[in-house]
Amino acid sequence: MNVLYFAWVRERIGLPREEVQSEAATVSELVDELVAREERYAAAFADRSALRVAIDQELSDFDAPLAGAREVAFFPPMTGG
């Protein structure tokens, strides 16, 4: 699946997107797999409460299932203006 990173998440990881092969059943399990890879992922996902996630361009949460997902995006909360 494609994993996309936006704003400071992208800055900490150093990539705007990547193709990830994962056995994760939920978003949270995917994050656990990423964090286990390298310190830069651990830094980006250190405070999950400061992040939002979208699965196939629909807002979701970290315990959402990933079955059939083609894209997962991580980004900080947005403010209007």
CORKADA-V421850 format. One record per residue. N is the residue number from 1. RES is the residue in three letters. SS is DSSP state (2 for helix, 1 for strand, 0 for the rest). OMEGA is omega in whole degrees, -180 to 180 (* if undefined). D_LAST is the distance of its C-alpha to the last C-alpha in Angstrom with 2 decimals. Layout:
n | res | ss | omega | d_last
N | RES | SS | OMEGA | D_LAST
N | RES | SS | OMEGA | D_LAST
This chain:
n | res | ss | omega | d_last
1 | MET | 0 | 175 | 32.49
2 | ASN | 1 | 175 | 29.66
3 | VAL | 1 | -177 | 27.45
4 | LEU | 1 | 180 | 24.15
5 | TYR | 1 | -178 | 22.32
6 | PHE | 0 | 175 | 18.80
7 | ALA | 0 | -175 | 17.23
8 | TRP | 2 | 175 | 19.45
9 | VAL | 2 | 178 | 21.58
10 | ARG | 2 | -179 | 22.68
11 | GLU | 2 | -179 | 23.32
12 | ARG | 2 | -179 | 25.54
13 | ILE | 2 | 178 | 27.43
14 | GLY | 0 | 179 | 27.73
15 | LEU | 0 | 174 | 27.34
16 | PRO | 0 | -179 | 24.66
17 | ARG | 1 | 174 | 26.90
18 | GLU | 1 | 175 | 30.43
19 | GLU | 1 | -176 | 32.96
20 | VAL | 0 | 171 | 34.07
21 | GLN | 0 | -174 | 37.26
22 | SER | 0 | 173 | 36.95
23 | GLU | 0 | -176 | 38.98
24 | ALA | 0 | 178 | 36.13
25 | ALA | 0 | -179 | 35.94
26 | THR | 1 | 176 | 32.47
27 | VAL | 2 | -180 | 29.28
28 | SER | 2 | 178 | 30.40
29 | GLU | 2 | 176 | 33.74
30 | LEU | 2 | 179 | 32.17
31 | VAL | 2 | 177 | 30.25
32 | ASP | 2 | 178 | 33.58
33 | GLU | 2 | -180 | 35.28
34 | LEU | 2 | -179 | 32.76
35 | VAL | 2 | -180 | 32.94
36 | ALA | 2 | -179 | 36.73
37 | ARG | 2 | -172 | 36.65
38 | GLU | 0 | -180 | 35.56
39 | GLU | 2 | -178 | 34.03
40 | ARG | 2 | 176 | 30.88
41 | TYR | 2 | 178 | 30.03
42 | ALA | 2 | 179 | 30.91
43 | ALA | 2 | -178 | 28.51
44 | ALA | 2 | -175 | 25.61
45 | PHE | 0 | -177 | 26.39
46 | ALA | 0 | -180 | 27.60
47 | ASP | 0 | -177 | 24.98
48 | ARG | 2 | 179 | 24.32
49 | SER | 2 | 179 | 22.29
50 | ALA | 2 | -177 | 19.58
51 | LEU | 0 | 171 | 19.53
52 | ARG | 1 | -180 | 18.69
53 | VAL | 1 | 174 | 21.08
54 | ALA | 1 | 175 | 21.41
55 | ILE | 1 | -177 | 24.88
56 | ASP | 0 | 174 | 25.43
57 | GLN | 0 | 174 | 21.71
58 | GLU | 1 | 180 | 21.49
59 | LEU | 1 | -177 | 19.88
60 | SER | 1 | 175 | 22.83
61 | ASP | 0 | -171 | 24.19
62 | PHE | 0 | 177 | 26.66
63 | ASP | 0 | 178 | 29.70
64 | ALA | 0 | 178 | 29.13
65 | PRO | 1 | 180 | 32.12
66 | LEU | 0 | -177 | 32.11
67 | ALA | 0 | 178 | 35.06
68 | GLY | 0 | -179 | 34.57
69 | ALA | 0 | 176 | 31.17
70 | ARG | 0 | -176 | 30.83
71 | GLU | 1 | 174 | 27.49
72 | VAL | 1 | -179 | 25.69
73 | ALA | 1 | 178 | 22.36
74 | PHE | 1 | -178 | 21.16
75 | PHE | 1 | 176 | 17.71
76 | PRO | 0 | 177 | 15.78
77 | PRO | 0 | -180 | 13.31
78 | MET | 0 | 175 | 9.83
79 | THR | 0 | 179 | 6.69
80 | GLY | 0 | 178 | 3.73
81 | GLY | 0 | * | 0.00
